[in-house]
Amino acid sequence: MKTVTKIEVIFIVTIKEVAKLAGCSVATVSRVINNNGYVKAQTKTQIERAIHELNYQPNEAARTLYKRKSKMIGLLLPDISNPFFTLIARGVEDIALAHGFQVLIGNSDNDVDKAKNYLSTFNAYNCVGVIATAFADDQIEKLLVSQGIHYVFVDRVKDEGNGISMNHF
């Protein structure tokens, strides 16, 4: 008996193909996608129809390189096996997804060097910000500040600084 496997070929649609189908320029398609600049209502409708018909998805990697920002948030936790931090991760992910962001999670095991490596990764992926638990020393905060990364500390918060403290209930 012969088994037949169905192979689905996925084509990546470019913004140029959307522009061609809509009968306009790439710049006009870009204005519609990014919702900036004036585009005639009829042209906007044609572009939206072309986007839908071609199932166009913007190339996030290219957008990230161009804008030096991504739709990703870094989440640095001290111990992902602790149910408290698992709940934080779940909440961050739910809210991030609802606003069009993805979450990169780093588990530092309360190790400053491991945390620094995760921060480098978050930076390499152009994360727009980092949510982290504060460490006893200031190394992580100093690194975040020196790299110009927006951040918020959750739970283990000092009296001064950027953070959200919880009552654990």
N, C-alpha and C positions, 0 to 999 in steps of 0.2 A: 504494500500500500504506500502510495506516494503522498507526502505531506506538502501542501502548497502554502508558502508563506507570503502574506501580503506585505509589500514594501511601499511605504508611503514616502514620497519625495516632497520635501519642503523647500519651497523657493523663498528666498529672502527678497522682499520687495523694497526697492529704494524710493527715496523721495522724488527722484527723477522720473520714475515710472508713474507715480501719482500725478506729477505735474503734466506729463505727456497725456495721460488719460483725461485729466481735467481740462486740458487745453490752456495751460497757463505756465508761468515761470516757477522755478524751484523756490525763488525768494517769496513768491506769493503763497505757495504751499507752506513754507516755513512760518510765515506770518500767521496763517490760520492755525497751524499746529501749536505755536507758542502763544497764540492769542495776543499778539502785539502788532500794532500798525493797522491801517485801514485796508479792508478788502470789501469789494462790492458784495452785497447779499447773494446775488446770483452766482458769482464766482465762488464764494464760500460754500454754497450748497453743492456746486459741482465738485469741489475739492473733497468735501465730506462724503459725497457719494463715491468718489474714486477711492478714498481711503477705506471705506466700508467694502466696496467691491473687491479691492485687491487685498483686503485684510492687512493693511499696512500697520506696522508697529515701528515707532521711532527707534533708531539705533542708540541705545543708552550708552554704549561704550564710546561712540563718536561724540555724543553730546557731553559726556563726562570729560573727555579730553579737551574739547573746545571750551567748555565753561569752567573747567577745573573744579567742578562740583558734581556730585552725583545725587541720586535719590536714595542714598544709603546712610544709615545711622549706625555708629559703632556702639555696642553694648558690652561693657567690660564688667564681668562679675567675678567675685572672689571664689565661689564654689558652686558650680551649677548643680551639684548633687543635693544641695540644701534646698528643701522645698520652698523656703521663703524666696530665694533668688530665682527659682523656677517660675514662681508666680509673677515676680517682677518681669522676667523675660517674656512671659506670655502676655502680660498687660502692655508692655512696650511694643511688642510685635503687633498686637491687635490694633492699637492706635496708629502705629506707623503705617500699616497696610491700609487702613481706612483713609489715610492722607497721601497715599501713593508712594510711600517709602518702603525700602527693604531694610532688614536689620542684620548686621554682621555681629555674631556673638563671640566673645573671647572669654575663656575661663582661666583666670590668672592663678588659681590655687593659692591666693594670698602671697604670690611671689612677685616682687617688684620688677625683676628682670623679665619675667614672662609677660607681665603687664606692659612693659615698655615695648616688647616685641609686638604685642597686639596693637598698641597705639601706632607703631610704624606701619602695620598692615592697614589699619583704618585710614591712615594718612595716604598710603599708596593707592587706596581705592577712592580717594577724594571724598570720604565721608563728610557730610555737612556738619556733623557734630558727634559728640560722644556722651553717652550716659554711663556713669561708672559709680562704683562705691569707692569712697575715699580710703586711702591707705593711712597708716599711723604716721608715716613721714610725708613730707611735702614733695617728694621727687616726681610723682605722677602729675600733680597739679602744676609744678614748675615746667614740666615737659609740655603739657597741654598749652600752657600760656606761651611758652617760647615758640611753639609751632603755630600759634594763632588759631588753634582748634577751639571751636565753641564747645562748652561742656557743662554738664550738670552732674552733681554728686547726689546719689540716692542713699538714704539710710544712715551711713556712717558720716555724718556731717559735723564739721567744726562750727563753732559759734559764728565765725566770719566766713564769707565766701559764698559761692554759688551752690545751693543745694536744697534738697527736699528731705525733711526728717519725717520719720514715721513713728506711730505709737504701737505698731505691730499687732493691731487688731483690725 
